[in-house]
Amino acid sequence: MPLRSAVRVISTPLRAVLRPSATNSCRGYAAVAEARSVLEHELDSIRAAGTWKGERVITSKQGPHIYVDGSRGDILNFCANNYLGLSSHPEVVKAGIEALQKYGAGLSSVRFICGTQDIHKDLEKKLAQFHEREDCILYASCFDANAGLFEVLLGPDDAVLSDELNHASIIDGIRLCRAKRMRYKHMDLKDLEVKLKEAQSSRMRLVVTDGFLGPRGRGTDELLGVMDRVHIVNSTLGKALGGAAGGYTVGPKPLIDLLRQRSRPYLFSNSLPPPVVACATRAVDLLLASNEIAQSMAAKTMRFRNAMTQAGFTISGAAHPICPVMLGDARLASLMADDMLKLGVYVIGFSFPVVPKGKARIRVQISAAHTDEDIDRTVNAFIQTGRKHGVIS
């Protein structure tokens, strides 16, 4: 039999096998329709609860003043994580452009294959210096840094004690490890002590909390004067340090070496793009050279917090540049945030699952790039909106 004829004879029954029958097609369409119905029902419940999270479209670069699609004129931005105002700093942007031209857009590789350039090693060295630790490892995000740490460091004979309000990425990272998991009440040292005693028989006990504070911006450990007693720091490059992307772990060199060998997000994620690395490196250089930016942020934070408290609002936390205006009701938070935008101030209502149920708030973030006039104008907008909705008298 000629080859062409043989192929024709074989392919005919194969087509019959591979072609879905009418019954199978109907069953498949029904399954998809049912799944779609389930998804739509879940989306409707989110809308009904007032926790729907829309995405506003910004048509300008990130900064204290932005342009927003659908809004007229200049808008004050009081919601970015751009604590130090470095996201669009001229020197940071210039460094990114130069790296793009010299090193390219990306590496198309993980670090251990062909994804490590000299600039990656330089940034790791400077971040270790910044935090006064032995070594540093870069990740694609801080979420990845948290996903990569706990599984490698902790085993079934260990215990991890986590602040109940820790970031979702910390919580998810802890879920990946086999250690005994314990939560202590937010910033409650007495409850932490109780949990530490309960875990006394563990091989290692790891206490986990977060925050980006201190006179030089090094973090909570610097703020509390315990940098020598905090051995591991996970942090992000996607907020204060350039605002693009990336995360990292700094700590003892043996730990960092082990993470390079075992940490799954590090081993299976592409290297940080060269422009991102260069931007973050320049941001760190600026902070290593001067404490002025971090101290300016601290002063402006207290100006906002004091004025809002005097106006009658409840502001969560203390001395932190993230200044949550606590409201409790998710729908109220969303409506007030919309009214603030109409007054020229960009803030966002936060509700479950971003924050616990019953803890809805308007999320406000102070930047070193804000002026005193920006802060005063925002406080006045809050007073006007708060009175409208009966939050303050």
N, C-alpha and C positions, 0 to 999 in steps of 0.2 A: 504494500500500500504506500503511495507517495506520502511524503512528510506532511504536505499541506492538507491532504485528506485526513490524515491521522489527527492532526491538530484540530480540524473541524469536528471530527467525531468526538474527541475528548472534551472540547470546549462547550459543546451543546449541553451535555448533562451537568457540567460545572455551572453554567449559567442558570440552569434550573435550580441547582442547590443554593446558589448565592442570591438569587432573586427572591425578595421577601414575598410571602403569600399575602393575599388580601386580608386574611384573618390576622396575620402577624402585624401588618401595617395598621389595621384598625386598633389592635391592642396597644401598639406603640403610641399612636396618636392619643388614645384615651389616657395612657399613663402620663404623657406630657401635659395633657390638659389638666389632669388631676394635680400634678406637681405645680403647674402654673396657678391653679386655684388656691393651693396651700400658700404659695408665696404671696399672692395678692391679699389673702386674708391677713397674713402677718404684717404686710405693709400697711394695710388699713388700720390695724390695731396700733401701730406706731403713730400714724397720723392722729387717730382718735385720742391717744394719750398725750398729745401735744409735744412728743419727743422727736418729731421728724427733724432731721438735720439736713437742711438745704446747703448748697454751696454757692456762696457769693463769688462773682467773677471779678478779680482785680485786673485792671488794664494798665497798670504801671509797675515799676520796680517796687520791691519791698522797702518800707521805710516808715517814719513817723507820720508822713503825709502820703496818701495814696489816692488813686482814682478807681472808682468801683462802677462796674457796668450797671446802668439803670439809675445811678445817682448823679446829681449835678455838682460839678465843682470839686474842690479839694476836700478830702475826707481825712479826719484825724484817725490814725490807726492805733488803737489801744488794745490789741488782741494778739499780736504776733509774739513769738518766743524770741524775738530779736532783742534780747535783754541789753546788750551792749551797743546796739546800733551798728553792727559790723556787716550786716547782710549786703548792704550796698555801699560800704565804705570804699572810697576811690582807690586806696592802696590794695584792698582785698580784691576788688574787681580787676585791677591791673595785673595782679599776680595770676589770676585765673586765665586771663587772655594770653599772657606770655606762656603759661604752661600748656595751653591748648595748641599754640603754635609750635612749641618745642617738643612736647611729648605726645600730642595727639588727643583724640576725643576719649579713648578708652583702651583697654588692654585685651579685651576678649579672652580673659583667662583668670583663673584663680591664682592666688599668690605663689603657691609652690610649683606651679607649672612654668608660666612665663609672665606672671602678673606682678612682679616686684620691681619697681624702679627706685633709683636713688632717692627720689622725693618722698616715697613711702617710708623708707627707713629714716629719713631726716625728720619727718613729721612725728614718727613714733618716738624718736629720741627727744624731741622738744616737748612732747606731751608728758613724757616721763619726768623731764626736768621741771615742767610747769607744776606737776603734782608732787614733786620731790619723792618719786618712787624709782625703783630699779629699772623697770622695763615697761614696754607698752606694746599692745597688739591692736591693729586697726580692723574694723568690721564695716560692712555696708551700712549698718545702722546701729543705734543703741539697742533697739529691739533684738537684733542679732547678737550683740554683745551679751545681753541678759540671757538669751536662749543658749548661748555657747558656754557660759561660765558654770552654772550650778551642776549640770549633768557631768561635767568633767571633774569638778572639785569635790563633790559630795557623793557618798555611797550610802548603803542601807544602815551603816553603823553611826551615821552622822545625823545632826539636827539643824534645821534652818529656821530662824525666828524672824518673821517678817512683819513690819508695821502694817496695820490693817488698811491704811490708805496708800500703800505703795502703788507705783505706776503699773498699768496692766502688763507691760513687758516684763517687769520683775516677777509678777504673779505667774505669768505663763512660763517664764524661764524656770521658776521653782517647780512647777508642775512636771517638768521633764526629768527631774532628778529623783533618786530613790530614797533620799533622806527623809527622816521624820519631819513633817511640816507643822509649824506652830505660828499662830498669829498673835501679836500683842496689840493692845489698844494704842491708838495714835498718840505718839510722843509721851506715853505713860511708862515711866521708868520703873514704877512699882510693879506694874503688870509684867513688864519685861523681866524683872528680877524673879518673879514667880515662875515664869516660863523657863528661864535659865536653870532654875533649881530642878524643875521637872525633867529637863533634858541633861541633867548632870552626868548621867552614865554614858552619854554619847562620846564617840571618839573625838569629833570636832563639833563645835557649835558656832554657827555663822549667823550674825545679826545683820539684817538688811534694812536700810532706810535710804531716802533720797533727798536731794536739794542742791541748788547751785548758788551758794552764798559766800560770804567772807569778804574781808577788806581787799583782797586781791583776786576775788572771784574763783578761788580754788574749790569751794564747796562747803558743805555743812561741817566737814571735819576741821576746816580752817576757822570757820565761824566760832566753833566751840573750843578751839585750841587743842584738838586731839589728833592732829595729822600724824603724829608718831605712833598712835594707837589704832589707827584705821589702816589696814594693810592692803585692801583692794578697793579700787574705785572704778566703777563703770560709768561712762558719761557719753555725751553726744556731741557731734560736730554740727548737727542740724538746727541748733538753736543759737546760743550765744556766740559760738566759735565759727562764724561765717555763715551759718544758716542754710547751708546747701543740703548735705547728707553726711552719713557716716557716724560711726560710734567707735568706742575703744574701751579696753580694759588696761589699767595700770596697776602694777603690784610687784611682788617678788619675782625675780628672773626665773626661778624654776617653775613657777606657776605659768608665766607667759610662754616659756618654752613648751610646757605640756599642752597649753591651749593651741599652739601652732601645730601640734601633732594630733590632737584629739577633737578639737572643737569643730563640730559639724558645720555651723554657719560660716566659719572661716575657711574650712577646707572645700566647701561646695558653693561658695558665692564668689562672683567676680570681684576683682580688686576695685577699690575706689577709683573713679576716673581722675586723671591727672589734674584737670582744672579744679576739681573739688579739693584735692590734696593741697594744691598750691594756695587756694583761698584760705583754707583752714590754717595752713602754716603761717601765712601772713597775719591772720587774726591772733594766733598764739604769740607771734613776735611782738605785736602791739601790746599785748597784756604783760609779756615778760619785761618790756621796756618801761612800763608805767602802770601805776595803780589808779591813775586819775579817772579812767573810764568806769571802773568798777565802783569807785567811791561816788562818782556823779550819779550812777544808777541808784545807789543806796539812799542818797539825799533826796532824790526825786520821788523815790518810793515812799519815804516817810511823809513828804509833802502831800501826796495823794491820800495815803491812809489816814492821816490826821484830819484832813479836810472832810473826807467822806464820813468818818466817825462822828465828827462834830455836827455834820448835817443829819445824823440819825440812822445811817446805814450800818449794817452789820458786815464787817470785813473779816473774812477768815484768815487765820495765820497771824504771823507777827514778823515784820521787817522783810518779808519776802516780796520780790517784784511782781509775782503773780498775786493779784489782790482780788479774790473772789467776792463779789457782792452777793451775799447769801439771801435767797428768796424762798426756797423750799418748793414752790410750785413750778412745774416744768412749763406750763402754758404761759404763766406770767413772765418767766424768764425770757421766753421767746418773743412775746409781745413787746416787752420793754427794750430788748435788743433791737427790734425793728424800729421802734420809736427813736432810739438813740441814733440810728443811722439817718433818719429823717432830719435830725438835728446836726448831722455832719460828724458823728463819732461812730467809728467801727468797733463794735464789741459783739460777742457771741453768747447766746444762752446755752448753758451746759445742763444736760439732764441725763437720766439713765439711758444706756449703760456706761456712759463716760464718767458719771459720778453716781454714788449710791442713790437709790430711790428716796425721795423726800429731802434730798440735798441739792436740788436744782439751784443754779446760780447764774449770774452774769460774770463771765470770765474777763477780767481786766489784767493787762500786763503792762508794766512800766518799762520804758527803755531809757538808756542814757542819752539817746538822741532826742527825746522829748524836751521841750522848753517848759519853763514855769507857766508861760501863757497857755501852752497846750494843756497842761494839767488842770489849770484853773477853769478853762473853757469846758473840759470834760466833766469836772465836778459840777459845774452849773447845769450842764445838760442832764446829769443824773438827778440833780435836785428837781428840775422841771419834770422829768419823766417819772420820778419816784412819787411826787405829789399827785400827778395825774392818775396813777394806779393805786394810790392809797398806801404806798409802802412807807412813806414818811409824811409828817404833817407839815 
